[in-house]
Protein backbone atom coordinates (compact mmCIF):
# COMPACT_ATOMS: atom_id res chain seq x y z
CA UNK A 1 0.00 0.00 0.00
CA UNK A 2 2.84 2.40 0.80
CA UNK A 3 5.17 2.00 -2.17
CA UNK A 4 6.91 5.27 -1.30
CA UNK A 5 8.61 3.52 1.63
CA UNK A 6 10.50 1.15 -0.71
CA UNK A 7 13.16 3.78 -1.46
CA UNK A 8 14.46 3.72 2.10
CA UNK A 9 17.38 1.33 2.47
CA UNK A 10 17.91 1.81 6.19
CA UNK A 11 14.93 0.03 7.67
CA UNK A 12 14.00 -2.87 9.89
CA UNK A 13 11.25 -4.19 12.13
CA UNK A 14 10.64 -5.86 15.46
CA UNK A 15 7.83 -7.36 17.52
CA UNK A 16 6.53 -6.36 20.95
CA UNK A 17 4.49 -8.72 23.10
CA UNK A 18 2.86 -7.81 26.42
CA UNK A 19 5.65 -9.58 28.32
CA UNK A 20 8.61 -7.93 26.56
CA UNK A 21 10.55 -4.80 27.39
CA UNK A 22 10.28 -2.25 24.56
CA UNK A 23 13.78 -0.90 25.22
CA UNK A 24 15.23 -4.40 24.77
CA UNK A 25 13.38 -5.40 21.60
CA UNK A 26 13.46 -2.04 19.78
CA UNK A 27 16.16 -2.13 17.11
CA UNK A 28 15.53 1.36 15.70
CA UNK A 29 18.53 3.71 15.49
CA UNK A 30 19.20 6.23 18.24
CA UNK A 31 20.86 8.73 15.90
CA UNK A 32 18.44 8.96 12.94
CA UNK A 33 15.05 10.44 12.08
CA UNK A 34 12.26 8.75 10.23
CA UNK A 35 8.88 7.12 10.32
CA UNK A 36 7.46 4.01 11.94
CA UNK A 37 4.33 1.97 11.32
CA UNK A 38 2.69 -0.23 13.93
CA UNK A 39 0.56 -3.21 13.05
CA UNK A 40 -1.38 -5.44 15.40
CA UNK A 41 -0.79 -9.11 15.00
CA UNK A 42 -3.63 -11.33 16.09
CA UNK A 43 -4.47 -14.81 14.84
CA UNK A 44 -2.09 -14.37 11.90
CA UNK A 45 -3.75 -11.17 10.65
CA UNK A 46 -2.12 -7.75 10.70
CA UNK A 47 -3.83 -4.36 10.83
CA UNK A 48 -2.11 -0.97 10.64
CA UNK A 49 -3.01 0.88 13.82
CA UNK A 50 -0.47 3.73 14.00
CA UNK A 51 1.85 5.83 11.89
CA UNK A 52 4.39 7.87 13.84
CA UNK A 53 7.52 9.94 13.26
CA UNK A 54 10.70 11.15 14.85
CA UNK A 55 12.55 14.25 13.72
CA UNK A 56 11.72 17.09 11.40
CA UNK A 57 13.10 19.30 8.69
CA UNK A 58 13.58 22.84 9.98
CA UNK A 59 12.69 26.07 8.15
CA UNK A 60 16.23 26.36 6.78
CA UNK A 61 15.98 22.86 5.28
CA UNK A 62 18.29 21.17 7.76
CA UNK A 63 17.33 17.99 9.55
CA UNK A 64 16.59 18.04 13.27
CA UNK A 65 17.21 14.64 14.82
CA UNK A 66 15.62 14.14 18.20
CA UNK A 67 18.05 13.22 20.97
CA UNK A 68 17.94 9.43 21.02
CA UNK A 69 16.51 9.28 17.48
CA UNK A 70 13.67 7.06 16.38
CA UNK A 71 14.41 4.59 19.18
CA UNK A 72 13.93 7.14 21.95
CA UNK A 73 10.77 8.50 20.32
CA UNK A 74 9.26 5.03 20.35
CA UNK A 75 10.32 4.22 23.90
CA UNK A 76 9.88 7.53 25.73
CA UNK A 77 7.52 9.50 23.53
CA UNK A 78 4.03 9.91 24.93
CA UNK A 79 0.84 8.34 23.70
CA UNK A 80 -2.55 7.78 25.35
CA UNK A 81 -2.05 10.76 27.66
CA UNK A 82 1.27 11.66 29.16
CA UNK A 83 2.38 8.07 29.50
CA UNK A 84 5.66 6.95 27.89
CA UNK A 85 5.13 4.43 25.09
CA UNK A 86 7.26 1.84 26.89
CA UNK A 87 4.31 1.67 29.31
CA UNK A 88 1.31 2.76 27.24
CA UNK A 89 1.87 0.37 24.33
CA UNK A 90 2.09 -2.66 26.60
CA UNK A 91 -1.00 -1.49 28.48
CA UNK A 92 -2.89 -0.98 25.22
CA UNK A 93 -1.87 -4.46 24.00
CA UNK A 94 -3.55 -5.93 27.07
CA UNK A 95 -6.64 -3.68 26.89
CA UNK A 96 -7.23 -4.51 23.21
CA UNK A 97 -6.30 -8.18 23.59
CA UNK A 98 -3.57 -7.87 20.94
CA UNK A 99 -1.24 -10.83 20.52
CA UNK A 100 1.74 -8.62 19.60
CA UNK A 101 2.70 -5.43 17.82
CA UNK A 102 4.75 -5.60 14.63
CA UNK A 103 6.70 -2.36 14.28
CA UNK A 104 8.42 -1.32 11.07
CA UNK A 105 10.75 1.69 10.98
CA UNK A 106 12.36 3.61 8.12
CA UNK A 107 15.16 6.21 8.17
CA UNK A 108 14.02 8.99 5.81
CA UNK A 109 17.40 10.61 5.15
CA UNK A 110 20.81 9.73 3.79
CA UNK A 111 23.52 11.32 1.62
CA UNK A 112 21.14 11.60 -1.36
CA UNK A 113 17.92 12.90 0.21
CA UNK A 114 16.33 14.33 3.34
CA UNK A 115 12.62 13.60 3.42
CA UNK A 116 10.61 15.39 6.05
CA UNK A 117 9.06 12.77 8.37
CA UNK A 118 5.95 14.92 9.01
CA UNK A 119 5.19 15.36 5.29
CA UNK A 120 5.64 11.63 4.70
CA UNK A 121 3.45 10.81 7.71
CA UNK A 122 0.68 13.09 6.43
CA UNK A 123 0.90 11.51 2.99
CA UNK A 124 0.62 7.98 4.40
CA UNK A 125 -2.25 8.95 6.71
CA UNK A 126 -4.10 10.55 3.81
CA UNK A 127 -3.58 7.47 1.66
CA UNK A 128 -4.81 5.20 4.47
CA UNK A 129 -7.87 7.44 5.02
CA UNK A 130 -8.73 7.45 1.30
CA UNK A 131 -8.47 3.66 1.12
CA UNK A 132 -10.21 2.70 4.40
CA UNK A 133 -12.33 5.79 5.11
CA UNK A 134 -10.68 6.24 8.50
CA UNK A 135 -7.32 6.82 10.13
CA UNK A 136 -5.39 4.02 11.83
CA UNK A 137 -7.10 3.66 15.22
CA UNK A 138 -4.18 4.96 17.31
CA UNK A 139 -3.79 8.07 15.11
CA UNK A 140 -6.04 10.95 16.03
CA UNK A 141 -5.69 13.37 13.14
CA UNK A 142 -3.47 14.54 10.32
N, C-alpha and C positions, 0 to 999 in steps of 0.2 A: 504493500500500500504506500509506503514511504520510500520511493525509489531515490529521492534526493539524498538519503543517508548513505547510499552505496559509494559515494565518492570519498568517504572518510576512511582512511586506512588505519588510523589509530582508534581501535574500538575493541570492546569485549563485552562479556556479560557474566552474571553470577546469579545464584539463587539465594533466597532468604526464607527460612522456615521459622515457625514460632519459637523454636528452641535454640536458634543460632544467634550469635552475636554479630550485629551488622558490621561493626568495626573489623571483625576478623574475616568475614566472608567478602567484604567489598574490595574489589580489585581495581577500582577506578583510580586514575592518577591524582596525586595531591599537588601537582604543579601545572595543571592544564584546565582550560575552560571547555565547555561543551554542553551537550544535551543528553538526557537520559529518559528512557521509556520504561514504564513498569507494567508488567502483565501479571494477572493472577493466573495461577496454574491450579486447576481443580479437575480431578477425574480425567486428566489428559487434555483438557481444553484450555486454551489461553484467551484472555480478554485484556485489551489495553485499558488500563484504569488511570494512568497518569503520565503526563509529559512534563518534565521539569528541566531546568537549566542551571548552569553555574557560569558566572562571568558575564561580561558585557563589552561592547565596543563603545568607547567614549566619544564625545563630540569631535575630538581631533582625529578620530579614526584609529587610535591605538587600542590595544586589547587590555582590559582590566581582568586580571586573574585573581579570583578570591583567594585569600590566604587558606591554604589547605586544598585548593582546587575542587574538582568535581567530587572527590572522595569526602572532603569535609562538608560540602553542601548536602550530600546525601545523609551523612551521619548526624551532623549537628544542626542542619537547617530545620526550621520549624514547619510543622504541618499539623492540622487538626488542633488549632489553638497555638499556644506558645510552648508546645511540647517538642523536644528534639525528635527527629525522625528515628533515631536509634531506639526510642521508646514507642513513639506513636505508630510506626509501621507495624511493629510486633503486636501492639494492642489491637490495631485495626485488622490484622490477619485473624486474630482470635474472634473479634466481634463479628466479622463477616464470614467466618468459617472457611477461610482460604487455606488451601493445602500448602502453598508456597508462593512467593513472589519471584518472578523472573525479570531481572533488571538488566537492560542493555544500555551501554553508554558509548558515546561518540565524542571524540575531540574534534572541534570544529575549526581548528586553525593549524597551520604548518608553515613551511617556508614559501609555499605557493599562494595561499589564501588565508584570509581571516574572516570567517563567517560569523555574523553576530548571533549569539545563541537566542536572544529574545525574538529576533525576526524569524529565525528558523522555527522556534517554538510556536509562534503565532501562525505560521504557514501550516505546520503539521496539525495544530488544533483546528484550524479552519477546514483543512482537508477532511479530518475525522468528522467534524460537525456536518459537512456537506454529505458525507457518505452515510453516516448513521443517524443524523438528525439530532445529535446531542454531543456534548463534550464527554471525554473520559470521566468516569464518576468521581475521581479524586481531584479533578481540575474544576475550578469554580467559574472562571471566565477567561476570555482572551481579548 
